[in-house]
Amino acid sequence: MIGKLNHVAIAVTDITAASNIYRDVLGAQISEPMELPEHGVTTVFVNLPNTKIELISPLGDDSPISKFLQKNTQGGMHHLCYEVDDILASRDKLVAEGATVLGDGNPKKGAHGKPVLFLHPKDFCGTLIELEQV
């Protein structure tokens, strides 16, 4: 069901400083910051030859990333995003097998303008999973 690894998301306290590290120290190409109010984050993508790294920081006080950063004050790996061909069929299959879809269970528009869903970490070895329809 899952396809390519689309990106690894890293929660950061300062997206500008983190972007500078990836660009200036590691020599990576990075995108411009993008605010995603529906998800409560600001995001920057680090483009790599085989995948992307998504740097995410809180957007607003009620951002889910704020809670993550309270527990992980240095930041850290937040989620893995896998591509799927049909997000609704994937959701239905996963729910039938006992997985928990976060939120109301309906896809939202993600940073790439495509539908995304998040799956509860308790069902996937402690890792938050994002599915993105391609």
C-alpha positions as CSV (number, residue, x, y, z in Angstrom):
1,M,0.0,0.0,0.0
2,I,2.7,2.6,0.9
3,G,4.9,3.9,-1.8
4,K,8.0,6.0,-1.6
5,L,9.2,7.8,1.5
6,N,8.1,11.4,0.7
7,H,9.8,13.1,3.6
8,V,11.1,12.9,7.2
9,A,9.8,15.7,9.4
10,I,11.9,17.3,12.1
11,A,10.3,19.6,14.7
12,V,12.5,22.6,15.4
13,T,12.2,25.6,17.8
14,D,13.7,28.1,15.3
15,I,13.0,27.4,11.7
16,T,15.3,30.1,10.4
17,A,18.3,28.8,12.4
18,A,17.5,25.2,11.4
19,S,17.2,26.3,7.7
20,N,20.6,28.0,8.0
21,I,22.2,24.9,9.3
22,Y,20.9,22.8,6.5
23,R,21.8,25.4,3.8
24,D,25.0,26.9,5.1
25,V,26.6,24.0,7.0
26,L,25.3,21.0,5.1
27,G,25.0,22.7,1.7
28,A,21.4,21.6,1.0
29,Q,18.9,23.4,-1.2
30,I,16.0,24.6,0.9
31,S,12.5,26.0,0.1
32,E,11.1,29.3,1.4
33,P,9.1,29.0,4.6
34,M,5.4,28.3,4.2
35,E,2.8,28.8,6.8
36,L,0.1,26.1,7.1
37,P,-2.5,27.4,9.5
38,E,-4.8,24.4,9.1
39,H,-1.9,22.2,10.5
40,G,-0.6,24.8,12.9
41,V,3.0,24.8,11.5
42,T,5.5,26.7,9.5
43,T,7.4,24.4,7.2
44,V,10.6,24.5,5.1
45,F,11.6,21.6,2.8
46,V,15.2,20.5,2.5
47,N,15.5,18.9,-1.0
48,L,17.7,15.9,-1.3
49,P,18.4,13.6,-4.3
50,N,16.3,10.8,-2.9
51,T,13.7,12.4,-0.6
52,K,13.1,15.6,1.5
53,I,13.5,16.7,5.0
54,E,10.6,18.8,6.3
55,L,11.6,21.3,9.0
56,I,8.5,22.2,11.0
57,S,8.0,24.8,13.8
58,P,4.9,25.9,15.7
59,L,2.5,28.4,14.1
60,G,0.4,29.8,16.9
61,D,0.1,28.8,20.6
62,D,-2.2,25.9,20.0
63,S,0.1,24.2,17.4
64,P,0.5,20.4,18.0
65,I,4.2,21.0,17.4
66,S,4.3,23.1,20.6
67,K,3.4,20.1,22.7
68,F,6.0,18.0,21.0
69,L,8.7,20.6,21.6
70,Q,7.7,20.9,25.3
71,K,8.6,17.2,25.6
72,N,11.6,17.4,23.2
73,T,13.2,20.7,24.0
74,Q,16.0,20.3,21.4
75,G,13.5,19.3,18.7
76,G,13.7,16.0,16.9
77,M,12.2,13.6,14.4
78,H,8.4,14.2,14.4
79,H,7.0,12.0,11.6
80,L,7.5,10.0,8.5
81,C,5.5,10.7,5.3
82,Y,4.8,7.9,2.8
83,E,3.1,8.3,-0.6
84,V,-0.1,6.4,-1.4
85,D,-2.0,6.2,-4.7
86,D,-5.5,6.5,-3.1
87,I,-5.7,8.1,0.3
88,L,-9.3,7.2,1.0
89,A,-8.8,3.5,0.1
90,S,-5.6,3.4,2.2
91,R,-7.5,5.0,5.1
92,D,-10.4,2.5,4.9
93,K,-8.0,-0.4,4.7
94,L,-6.0,0.8,7.7
95,V,-9.1,1.5,9.8
96,A,-10.4,-2.0,9.0
97,E,-7.2,-3.4,10.3
98,G,-7.5,-1.4,13.6
99,A,-5.3,1.7,12.9
100,T,-6.3,5.0,14.3
101,V,-6.5,8.0,12.0
102,L,-6.0,11.3,13.8
103,G,-8.4,14.2,13.6
104,D,-11.8,13.7,12.0
105,G,-10.5,11.0,9.7
106,N,-10.8,13.1,6.6
107,P,-7.8,14.2,4.5
108,K,-6.6,17.8,4.7
109,K,-4.5,19.7,2.2
110,G,-0.9,19.3,3.0
111,A,2.2,21.4,2.3
112,H,2.4,20.0,-1.3
113,G,-1.2,20.9,-1.9
114,K,-2.2,17.2,-1.9
115,P,-4.5,15.3,0.5
116,V,-2.8,14.0,3.7
117,L,-3.8,12.0,6.8
118,F,-1.9,11.2,10.0
119,L,-1.9,7.9,11.7
120,H,-1.5,7.5,15.5
121,P,2.0,6.5,16.7
122,K,0.7,3.8,19.0
123,D,-0.2,1.7,16.0
124,F,3.1,2.1,14.2
125,C,6.0,1.3,16.6
126,G,5.8,4.7,18.3
127,T,6.1,6.7,15.0
128,L,3.6,9.3,13.8
129,I,2.9,8.4,10.1
130,E,1.6,10.8,7.5
131,L,0.1,9.5,4.3
132,E,0.1,11.8,1.2
133,Q,-1.8,11.0,-2.0
134,V,0.3,11.3,-5.1
